[in-house]
Amino acid sequence: MVEKLALAIIGGSGLYGMSGLTDTKENDITTPFGKPSAPIVVGTLEGQRVAFLARHGLGHHIMPTQVPYRANIYALKALGAERIVSINACGSLRQDYSPGHIVIPDQIFDNTKERIRTFFGDGLVAHVGVADPFCPDLSASLEAAVQETGATLHRGGAFVIIEGPRFSTKAESNTFRTWGMSIVGMTAAPEAFLAREAEMCYAVMAHVTDYDVWHISEAPVTVEMVIQTLNQNTLIAQQAVHNLVKALSEKRTCTCENALATALITNPAVVPADTRKKLDLLVKKYLN
Protein backbone atom coordinates (compact mmCIF):
# COMPACT_ATOMS: atom_id res chain seq x y z
CA MET A 1 0.00 0.00 0.00
CA VAL A 2 1.31 3.47 -0.91
CA GLU A 3 2.11 5.67 2.08
CA LYS A 4 0.16 8.92 2.11
CA LEU A 5 2.44 11.94 2.41
CA ALA A 6 1.32 15.26 3.85
CA LEU A 7 3.60 17.27 1.57
CA ALA A 8 6.40 17.08 -0.98
CA ILE A 9 9.04 19.79 -1.15
CA ILE A 10 11.00 20.43 -4.32
CA GLY A 11 14.13 22.34 -3.39
CA GLY A 12 15.70 24.66 -5.92
CA SER A 13 19.01 26.51 -6.08
CA GLY A 14 20.55 26.73 -2.61
CA LEU A 15 18.20 24.25 -0.92
CA TYR A 16 19.39 20.67 -1.30
CA GLY A 17 18.05 19.16 1.91
CA MET A 18 15.35 19.57 4.56
CA SER A 19 16.33 20.12 8.18
CA GLY A 20 14.45 18.35 10.92
CA LEU A 21 13.52 15.23 8.97
CA THR A 22 13.65 12.06 11.08
CA ASP A 23 13.04 8.41 10.34
CA THR A 24 14.22 9.01 6.79
CA LYS A 25 14.37 6.70 3.81
CA GLU A 26 15.96 7.36 0.42
CA ASN A 27 13.84 6.23 -2.52
CA ASP A 28 15.72 5.55 -5.74
CA ILE A 29 12.85 5.38 -8.21
CA THR A 30 12.59 4.74 -11.94
CA THR A 31 9.45 6.02 -13.65
CA PRO A 32 8.07 5.59 -17.19
CA PHE A 33 9.65 9.01 -17.80
CA GLY A 34 13.08 8.11 -16.46
CA LYS A 35 14.69 8.74 -13.10
CA PRO A 36 14.03 11.82 -10.95
CA SER A 37 16.70 14.46 -10.36
CA ALA A 38 17.90 12.70 -7.21
CA PRO A 39 16.81 10.03 -4.75
CA ILE A 40 13.68 11.25 -2.97
CA VAL A 41 14.04 11.43 0.79
CA VAL A 42 10.89 10.60 2.76
CA GLY A 43 10.85 11.29 6.48
CA THR A 44 8.85 12.61 9.41
CA LEU A 45 8.52 16.35 9.98
CA GLU A 46 6.31 17.82 12.70
CA GLY A 47 4.66 14.43 13.07
CA GLN A 48 3.79 14.17 9.37
CA ARG A 49 5.36 12.16 6.59
CA VAL A 50 6.89 14.39 3.91
CA ALA A 51 9.15 13.99 0.87
CA PHE A 52 12.06 16.12 -0.29
CA LEU A 53 13.54 16.23 -3.80
CA ALA A 54 16.54 18.29 -4.92
CA ARG A 55 15.41 19.63 -8.32
CA HIS A 56 18.89 20.18 -9.74
CA GLY A 57 20.34 16.97 -8.31
CA LEU A 58 22.79 16.50 -5.48
CA GLY A 59 25.62 18.94 -6.11
CA HIS A 60 23.48 21.01 -8.51
CA HIS A 61 24.55 19.37 -11.78
CA ILE A 62 21.29 19.55 -13.77
CA MET A 63 20.51 22.62 -15.92
CA PRO A 64 16.95 24.05 -15.80
CA THR A 65 16.03 22.70 -19.25
CA GLN A 66 17.45 19.26 -18.42
CA VAL A 67 15.56 18.78 -15.15
CA PRO A 68 13.52 15.56 -15.55
CA TYR A 69 10.28 17.35 -14.67
CA ARG A 70 7.94 14.52 -15.64
CA ALA A 71 9.91 11.93 -13.71
CA ASN A 72 10.04 14.20 -10.66
CA ILE A 73 6.29 14.81 -10.50
CA TYR A 74 5.40 11.22 -11.38
CA ALA A 75 7.73 9.83 -8.70
CA LEU A 76 6.33 12.13 -6.01
CA LYS A 77 2.79 11.07 -6.86
CA ALA A 78 3.82 7.42 -6.88
CA LEU A 79 5.20 7.85 -3.36
CA GLY A 80 1.83 9.16 -2.15
CA ALA A 81 2.26 12.95 -2.26
CA GLU A 82 -0.85 15.03 -2.98
CA ARG A 83 0.63 18.50 -2.38
CA ILE A 84 3.87 20.06 -3.60
CA VAL A 85 5.61 23.21 -2.43
CA SER A 86 8.25 24.36 -4.89
CA ILE A 87 11.06 26.51 -3.53
CA ASN A 88 12.52 28.73 -6.23
CA ALA A 89 15.09 31.45 -6.69
CA CYS A 90 13.83 34.38 -8.73
CA GLY A 91 14.75 37.80 -10.00
CA SER A 92 12.50 40.74 -9.25
CA LEU A 93 10.89 42.74 -12.05
CA ARG A 94 9.32 45.23 -9.63
CA GLN A 95 10.82 47.92 -7.44
CA ASP A 96 8.80 46.80 -4.40
CA TYR A 97 9.83 43.13 -4.62
CA SER A 98 13.31 43.49 -3.14
CA PRO A 99 16.14 40.96 -2.74
CA GLY A 100 15.53 38.91 0.39
CA HIS A 101 11.75 39.12 0.05
CA ILE A 102 9.54 36.09 -0.56
CA VAL A 103 6.83 35.93 -3.23
CA ILE A 104 3.94 33.49 -3.51
CA PRO A 105 2.87 34.07 -7.13
CA ASP A 106 -0.62 33.46 -8.44
CA GLN A 107 0.14 33.39 -12.18
CA ILE A 108 2.76 31.96 -14.50
CA PHE A 109 3.92 32.83 -18.02
CA ASP A 110 5.82 30.03 -19.73
CA ASN A 111 8.46 31.61 -21.97
CA THR A 112 10.48 28.42 -22.38
CA LYS A 113 10.96 26.78 -25.76
CA GLU A 114 12.60 23.37 -25.38
CA ARG A 115 10.66 21.50 -22.67
CA ILE A 116 8.08 18.75 -22.74
CA ARG A 117 5.06 20.20 -20.94
CA THR A 118 2.69 17.24 -20.60
CA PHE A 119 2.49 13.61 -19.56
CA PHE A 120 0.04 12.96 -22.37
CA GLY A 121 0.43 11.97 -26.01
CA ASP A 122 1.05 8.58 -27.64
CA GLY A 123 -2.65 8.04 -28.24
CA LEU A 124 -4.17 9.77 -25.20
CA VAL A 125 -5.04 13.47 -25.31
CA ALA A 126 -5.86 15.66 -22.31
CA HIS A 127 -6.58 19.39 -22.22
CA VAL A 128 -6.10 20.29 -18.55
CA GLY A 129 -7.30 23.65 -17.22
CA VAL A 130 -4.59 25.92 -15.81
CA ALA A 131 -6.26 29.33 -15.79
CA ASP A 132 -5.14 29.50 -12.17
CA PRO A 133 -1.94 27.45 -12.29
CA PHE A 134 -1.15 27.46 -8.57
CA CYS A 135 -3.45 25.84 -6.02
CA PRO A 136 -5.18 28.73 -4.20
CA ASP A 137 -5.74 26.70 -1.01
CA LEU A 138 -2.15 25.53 -0.72
CA SER A 139 -0.89 29.02 -1.62
CA ALA A 140 -3.02 30.50 1.18
CA SER A 141 -1.66 27.97 3.67
CA LEU A 142 1.87 28.69 2.49
CA GLU A 143 1.27 32.42 2.89
CA ALA A 144 0.27 31.93 6.52
CA ALA A 145 3.28 29.70 7.13
CA VAL A 146 5.73 32.26 5.72
CA GLN A 147 4.06 35.09 7.63
CA GLU A 148 4.80 33.25 10.87
CA THR A 149 8.52 33.53 10.14
CA GLY A 150 8.37 37.34 10.06
CA ALA A 151 9.88 37.49 6.56
CA THR A 152 8.78 40.17 4.12
CA LEU A 153 6.18 38.46 1.97
CA HIS A 154 4.27 39.38 -1.20
CA ARG A 155 1.18 37.39 -2.20
CA GLY A 156 0.44 37.44 -5.92
CA GLY A 157 2.24 38.32 -9.10
CA ALA A 158 3.04 36.73 -12.45
CA PHE A 159 6.10 34.46 -12.61
CA VAL A 160 7.71 34.42 -16.07
CA ILE A 161 9.81 31.32 -16.72
CA ILE A 162 12.77 31.56 -19.10
CA GLU A 163 14.74 28.76 -20.68
CA GLY A 164 18.10 29.53 -19.11
CA PRO A 165 20.71 28.66 -18.13
CA ARG A 166 21.80 32.19 -19.00
CA PHE A 167 20.28 35.19 -17.31
CA SER A 168 18.15 37.72 -19.23
CA THR A 169 19.38 40.49 -21.45
CA LYS A 170 18.32 44.02 -20.50
CA ALA A 171 15.94 44.07 -23.47
CA GLU A 172 14.29 40.85 -22.31
CA SER A 173 14.09 41.98 -18.70
CA ASN A 174 12.49 45.31 -19.62
CA THR A 175 10.08 43.54 -21.99
CA PHE A 176 8.93 41.26 -19.18
CA ARG A 177 8.29 44.36 -17.08
CA THR A 178 6.14 45.93 -19.81
CA TRP A 179 4.18 42.67 -19.98
CA GLY A 180 3.30 43.07 -16.30
CA MET A 181 5.45 40.22 -15.00
CA SER A 182 6.54 40.41 -11.35
CA ILE A 183 9.34 37.88 -11.03
CA VAL A 184 11.52 35.83 -13.38
CA GLY A 185 12.92 32.32 -12.93
CA MET A 186 13.79 29.12 -14.78
CA THR A 187 12.03 26.09 -13.29
CA ALA A 188 8.36 26.53 -12.25
CA ALA A 189 7.29 25.59 -15.79
CA PRO A 190 6.46 22.93 -16.78
CA GLU A 191 6.47 21.79 -13.15
CA ALA A 192 3.20 23.57 -12.29
CA PHE A 193 1.41 22.18 -15.36
CA LEU A 194 2.58 18.62 -14.76
CA ALA A 195 1.46 18.80 -11.13
CA ARG A 196 -2.02 19.84 -12.31
CA GLU A 197 -2.12 16.93 -14.78
CA ALA A 198 -1.14 14.66 -11.89
CA GLU A 199 -4.01 16.16 -9.85
CA MET A 200 -1.59 17.43 -7.22
CA CYS A 201 -1.78 20.77 -5.42
CA TYR A 202 1.19 22.98 -6.28
CA ALA A 203 2.36 26.27 -4.79
CA VAL A 204 5.58 28.28 -5.08
CA MET A 205 7.70 29.93 -2.41
CA ALA A 206 9.91 32.18 -4.55
CA HIS A 207 12.94 33.85 -2.97
CA VAL A 208 13.93 37.14 -4.58
CA THR A 209 17.70 37.09 -5.03
CA ASP A 210 18.26 40.13 -7.29
CA TYR A 211 16.69 42.76 -9.55
CA ASP A 212 17.52 40.77 -12.69
CA VAL A 213 19.29 43.24 -15.06
CA TRP A 214 16.72 46.01 -15.55
CA HIS A 215 17.50 48.05 -12.43
CA ILE A 216 19.83 50.92 -13.40
CA SER A 217 21.19 51.49 -9.88
CA GLU A 218 21.77 47.81 -9.02
CA ALA A 219 24.47 45.46 -10.27
CA PRO A 220 23.31 42.86 -12.85
CA VAL A 221 22.49 39.45 -11.42
CA THR A 222 25.33 36.96 -10.86
CA VAL A 223 25.50 33.41 -9.49
CA GLU A 224 27.34 34.73 -6.42
CA MET A 225 24.52 37.20 -5.77
CA VAL A 226 21.89 34.47 -6.07
CA ILE A 227 23.65 32.06 -3.73
CA GLN A 228 24.41 34.71 -1.12
CA THR A 229 20.74 35.70 -0.79
CA LEU A 230 19.55 32.09 -0.85
CA ASN A 231 21.93 31.16 1.93
CA GLN A 232 20.48 33.99 4.01
CA ASN A 233 16.93 32.80 3.29
CA THR A 234 17.48 29.08 3.83
CA LEU A 235 16.43 29.20 7.48
CA ILE A 236 13.28 31.11 6.54
CA ALA A 237 12.38 28.51 3.92
CA GLN A 238 12.98 25.64 6.33
CA GLN A 239 10.94 27.25 9.11
CA ALA A 240 8.09 28.08 6.73
CA VAL A 241 7.89 24.44 5.66
CA HIS A 242 7.79 23.35 9.32
CA ASN A 243 4.95 25.82 9.95
CA LEU A 244 3.06 24.63 6.88
CA VAL A 245 3.30 20.95 7.72
CA LYS A 246 1.96 21.59 11.23
CA ALA A 247 -1.06 23.45 9.84
CA LEU A 248 -2.04 21.33 6.82
CA SER A 249 -5.38 19.58 6.99
CA GLU A 250 -5.47 15.96 5.94
CA LYS A 251 -8.28 16.38 3.41
CA ARG A 252 -8.00 18.66 0.38
CA THR A 253 -10.91 21.00 -0.33
CA CYS A 254 -9.67 22.44 -3.65
CA THR A 255 -10.42 21.15 -7.15
CA CYS A 256 -6.89 19.97 -7.97
CA GLU A 257 -7.64 16.34 -7.19
CA ASN A 258 -10.21 16.24 -10.01
CA ALA A 259 -8.27 18.21 -12.64
CA LEU A 260 -8.52 15.43 -15.22
CA ALA A 261 -12.25 14.80 -14.75
CA THR A 262 -13.15 17.00 -17.72
CA ALA A 263 -9.76 17.04 -19.46
CA LEU A 264 -9.57 13.65 -21.20
CA ILE A 265 -10.95 13.82 -24.74
CA THR A 266 -9.79 10.51 -26.27
CA ASN A 267 -12.23 7.61 -26.55
CA PRO A 268 -10.91 5.07 -24.00
CA ALA A 269 -11.46 2.29 -26.52
CA VAL A 270 -8.69 3.63 -28.79
CA VAL A 271 -6.05 4.33 -26.14
CA PRO A 272 -3.04 2.05 -26.80
CA ALA A 273 -2.30 -0.51 -24.10
CA ASP A 274 1.25 0.77 -23.64
CA THR A 275 -0.02 4.30 -23.05
CA ARG A 276 -2.61 3.07 -20.57
CA LYS A 277 0.10 1.24 -18.67
CA LYS A 278 2.47 4.23 -18.67
CA LEU A 279 -0.19 6.65 -17.44
CA ASP A 280 -2.11 4.28 -15.19
CA LEU A 281 -1.03 6.20 -12.08
CA LEU A 282 -2.69 9.35 -13.45
CA VAL A 283 -5.75 8.12 -15.35
CA LYS A 284 -6.78 4.75 -13.93
CA LYS A 285 -9.86 6.15 -12.16
CA TYR A 286 -11.10 7.67 -15.42
CA LEU A 287 -10.35 4.92 -17.96
CA ASN A 288 -11.42 1.84 -15.99
Secondary structure as the mmCIF struct_conf table of DSSP 4:
data_model
#
loop_
_struct_conf.conf_type_id
_struct_conf.id
_struct_conf.beg_label_comp_id
_struct_conf.beg_label_asym_id
_struct_conf.beg_label_seq_id
_struct_conf.end_label_comp_id
_struct_conf.end_label_asym_id
_struct_conf.end_label_seq_id
HELX_LH_PP_P HELX_LH_PP_P1 VAL A 2 LYS A 4
STRN STRN1 LEU A 5 LEU A 5
BEND BEND1 ALA A 6 ALA A 6
STRN STRN2 LEU A 7 GLY A 11
TURN_TY1_P TURN_TY1_P1 SER A 13 GLY A 14
BEND BEND2 GLY A 17 GLY A 17
TURN_TY1_P TURN_TY1_P2 SER A 19 GLY A 20
STRN STRN3 THR A 22 ASN A 27
STRN STRN4 THR A 31 THR A 31
TURN_TY1_P TURN_TY1_P3 PRO A 32 PHE A 33
STRN STRN5 GLY A 34 GLY A 34
BEND BEND3 SER A 37 ALA A 38
HELX_LH_PP_P HELX_LH_PP_P2 PRO A 39 PRO A 39
STRN STRN6 ILE A 40 LEU A 45
TURN_TY1_P TURN_TY1_P4 GLU A 46 GLY A 47
STRN STRN7 GLN A 48 ALA A 54
TURN_TY1_P TURN_TY1_P5 ARG A 55 HIS A 60
HELX_RH_3T_P HELX_RH_3T_P1 PRO A 64 GLN A 66
BEND BEND4 VAL A 67 VAL A 67
HELX_RH_AL_P HELX_RH_AL_P1 TYR A 69 ALA A 78
TURN_TY1_P TURN_TY1_P6 LEU A 79 GLY A 80
STRN STRN8 ALA A 81 ALA A 81
STRN STRN9 ARG A 83 SER A 92
BEND BEND5 ARG A 94 ARG A 94
TURN_TY1_P TURN_TY1_P7 GLN A 95 ASP A 96
BEND BEND6 TYR A 97 TYR A 97
TURN_TY1_P TURN_TY1_P8 PRO A 99 GLY A 100
STRN STRN10 ILE A 102 ILE A 104
BEND BEND7 ASP A 106 ASP A 106
STRN STRN11 GLN A 107 ASP A 110
BEND BEND8 LYS A 113 GLU A 114
BEND BEND9 PHE A 119 PHE A 119
STRN STRN12 GLY A 121 GLY A 121
TURN_TY1_P TURN_TY1_P9 ASP A 122 GLY A 123
STRN STRN13 LEU A 124 LEU A 124
STRN STRN14 ALA A 126 ALA A 126
BEND BEND10 ALA A 131 ASP A 132
BEND BEND11 PHE A 134 PHE A 134
HELX_RH_AL_P HELX_RH_AL_P2 PRO A 136 GLN A 147
TURN_TY1_P TURN_TY1_P10 GLU A 148 GLY A 150
STRN STRN15 LEU A 153 ARG A 155
STRN STRN16 ALA A 158 ILE A 161
BEND BEND12 PRO A 165 ARG A 166
HELX_LH_PP_P HELX_LH_PP_P3 PHE A 167 THR A 169
HELX_RH_AL_P HELX_RH_AL_P3 LYS A 170 THR A 178
TURN_TY1_P TURN_TY1_P11 TRP A 179 GLY A 180
STRN STRN17 ILE A 183 GLY A 185
BEND BEND13 MET A 186 THR A 187
HELX_RH_AL_P HELX_RH_AL_P4 ALA A 188 GLU A 197
TURN_TY1_P TURN_TY1_P12 ALA A 198 GLU A 199
STRN STRN18 CYS A 201 ASP A 210
TURN_TY1_P TURN_TY1_P13 ASP A 212 TRP A 214
TURN_TY1_P TURN_TY1_P14 ILE A 216 SER A 217
BEND BEND14 GLU A 218 GLU A 218
HELX_LH_PP_P HELX_LH_PP_P4 ALA A 219 VAL A 221
HELX_RH_AL_P HELX_RH_AL_P5 VAL A 223 ALA A 247
BEND BEND15 GLU A 250 LYS A 251
BEND BEND16 CYS A 254 THR A 255
HELX_RH_3T_P HELX_RH_3T_P2 CYS A 256 ASN A 258
TURN_TY1_P TURN_TY1_P15 ALA A 259 ALA A 263
STRN STRN19 LEU A 264 LEU A 264
BEND BEND17 THR A 266 THR A 266
HELX_RH_3T_P HELX_RH_3T_P3 PRO A 268 VAL A 270
BEND BEND18 VAL A 271 VAL A 271
HELX_RH_AL_P HELX_RH_AL_P6 ALA A 273 LYS A 278
TURN_TY1_P TURN_TY1_P16 LEU A 279 LEU A 279
HELX_RH_AL_P HELX_RH_AL_P7 ASP A 280 LEU A 287
#
